[in-house]
Amino acid sequence: DGDITELIPKFIKMGFSALHPFDTSNNAQDIYKIKKLYGKKMMLCGNIDINGVLLHGTSEEVKVDVIKHIDNLSEGGGYCVSSSHDLHQMIPVENIYAMRDAVHEHRFTRTAID
């Protein structure tokens, strides 16, 4: 929890190859900025907000958010779609399925275009 941006170079030096999750509460850390700074050195996972879009959004809003993350973080590899923390029981199951479905649907769309 919280902003760990200043620790990332130390994690890389220690040999970490991935970082999960990316907390979204209180704008803790900017995954897009971190991708630009360290995305070639380690895989980033998460940032689909469990207390925002997953909890309160519609299935369509979840899909839009997931696609935004994929489009902005997957260039060059190194991004794994996942929630910003543990999925809790208050999240509508439809939104969990929407997150999963968006990954699969968008993957096939991108493959057809590329």
C-alpha positions as CSV (number, residue, x, y, z in Angstrom):
1,D,0.0,0.0,0.0
2,G,1.1,3.5,-0.7
3,D,3.7,5.0,-3.0
4,I,6.7,2.7,-3.4
5,T,8.1,4.5,-6.5
6,E,11.4,5.5,-4.8
7,L,12.0,1.8,-3.9
8,I,11.7,0.4,-7.4
9,P,15.3,0.9,-8.3
10,K,16.3,-1.0,-5.2
11,F,13.9,-3.8,-6.1
12,I,15.4,-4.0,-9.6
13,K,19.0,-4.1,-8.1
14,M,17.9,-6.9,-5.8
15,G,16.7,-8.9,-8.8
16,F,13.0,-8.5,-8.7
17,S,11.5,-9.2,-12.2
18,A,7.9,-8.2,-11.5
19,L,5.9,-5.9,-9.2
20,H,2.3,-6.5,-8.0
21,P,-0.1,-4.9,-7.2
22,F,-0.2,-1.2,-8.0
23,D,-2.3,0.5,-5.4
24,T,-4.7,3.1,-6.7
25,S,-5.9,4.6,-3.4
26,N,-5.1,8.2,-2.8
27,N,-3.3,8.3,-6.1
28,A,-0.6,6.3,-4.4
29,Q,1.5,5.7,-7.5
30,D,1.3,6.4,-11.2
31,I,1.6,3.1,-13.1
32,Y,1.9,4.9,-16.4
33,K,4.9,6.9,-15.2
34,I,6.5,3.9,-13.6
35,K,6.1,2.0,-16.9
36,K,8.0,4.8,-18.7
37,L,10.8,4.8,-16.1
38,Y,11.2,1.1,-15.3
39,G,9.0,-0.9,-17.8
40,K,12.0,-2.4,-19.7
41,K,13.5,-3.7,-16.4
42,M,10.5,-5.3,-14.7
43,M,7.0,-6.5,-15.3
44,L,4.2,-4.5,-13.8
45,C,1.0,-6.1,-12.7
46,G,-2.3,-4.7,-11.5
47,N,-3.9,-1.3,-11.1
48,I,-7.5,-2.2,-12.0
49,D,-9.1,-0.4,-9.1
50,I,-10.9,-2.7,-6.6
51,N,-12.6,0.2,-4.8
52,G,-13.3,2.2,-7.9
53,V,-14.3,0.7,-11.3
54,L,-14.4,-2.9,-10.1
55,L,-16.6,-2.1,-7.1
56,H,-18.8,0.7,-8.5
57,G,-18.5,0.6,-12.3
58,T,-20.6,-1.2,-14.8
59,S,-19.2,-4.2,-16.7
60,E,-18.7,-1.9,-19.7
61,E,-16.8,0.6,-17.6
62,V,-14.6,-2.2,-16.3
63,K,-13.9,-3.3,-19.9
64,V,-13.0,0.2,-21.0
65,D,-10.6,0.6,-18.1
66,V,-8.9,-2.7,-18.7
67,I,-8.4,-1.9,-22.4
68,K,-7.0,1.5,-21.5
69,H,-4.5,-0.2,-19.2
70,I,-3.6,-2.8,-21.9
71,D,-3.2,-0.1,-24.6
72,N,-1.1,2.2,-22.5
73,L,1.1,-0.4,-20.6
74,S,1.6,-3.4,-22.9
75,E,3.9,-1.9,-25.5
76,G,7.2,-3.8,-25.4
77,G,5.6,-6.4,-23.1
78,G,5.8,-6.3,-19.3
79,Y,2.3,-5.7,-18.2
80,C,-0.1,-8.2,-16.6
81,V,-3.7,-7.2,-16.2
82,S,-4.8,-7.7,-12.6
83,S,-6.6,-5.9,-9.8
84,S,-5.0,-3.2,-7.6
85,H,-5.3,-5.5,-4.6
86,D,-7.2,-8.6,-3.5
87,L,-10.6,-9.1,-5.0
88,H,-13.1,-8.7,-2.2
89,Q,-16.6,-10.1,-1.8
90,M,-18.3,-6.8,-2.4
91,I,-17.1,-6.6,-6.0
92,P,-19.9,-7.8,-8.3
93,V,-18.9,-11.0,-9.9
94,E,-20.0,-9.6,-13.2
95,N,-17.2,-7.0,-13.0
96,I,-14.6,-9.7,-12.3
97,Y,-15.8,-11.6,-15.4
98,A,-15.8,-8.3,-17.4
99,M,-12.1,-7.8,-16.5
100,R,-11.3,-11.3,-17.6
101,D,-13.4,-11.0,-20.8
102,A,-11.9,-7.7,-21.8
103,V,-8.4,-9.2,-21.7
104,H,-9.4,-12.1,-23.9
105,E,-11.5,-10.0,-26.3
106,H,-8.9,-7.3,-26.6
107,R,-6.1,-9.8,-27.1
108,F,-7.8,-11.2,-30.1
109,T,-8.7,-7.8,-31.5
110,R,-5.0,-6.6,-31.2
111,T,-3.8,-9.9,-32.8
112,A,-6.1,-9.5,-35.8
113,I,-4.9,-5.9,-36.2
114,D,-1.2,-6.5,-35.7
